[in-house]
């Protein structure tokens, strides 16, 4: 299936590892030009090399997205490096699972406000490119309450913000959607650490998933790339769970 993403400019925040890395590589495999940022330089440079091996334009920059000036600088340099921005994927998370002030503050700054700021900065470029899309990476934790209160609340806020933006931006040919991954396992990730340190907990979660296993970053990336593509031209304002039916609610 031709997705129509060749030479599109794609920006992925938190794009050096896990789901963000898989998303960035999936876009590059479709022929898109890709910009990524992350706080850690080692993983960022490794993913940058993987992206460059795909042959398109690549921009990779160390950036703490909770720093508004640094985030603006990353987006400005991404536009300069890629020549255009058609797609923005807001992927960063502080993974604040607690109920203390620090968890709430980190979740708001990294999960929510960074996505709001990045979207605000990128929208004029997306519109100038003739339209495109913004995708927020939320979580099935936003749809029920299995995780920490601050994490669930911040991920739910992304869904609400995305829906509002979708309604506002549809007349400007800009689609806005949210992807809500379930439990995703990858080397060095949260569930990989749990599998090593607390296999009983890992197994208890696995048993709640009708598909019988945890998901992979690549499975999330496939959904994101489809939503960003021309094949999803009539899809906006949705929250797509990618979870093997782990979330069992009707909505």
Order of alpha helices (4+ residues) and beta strands (2+ residues): beta-alpha-beta-alpha-beta-alpha-beta-alpha-alpha-beta-alpha-beta-alpha-alpha-alpha-beta
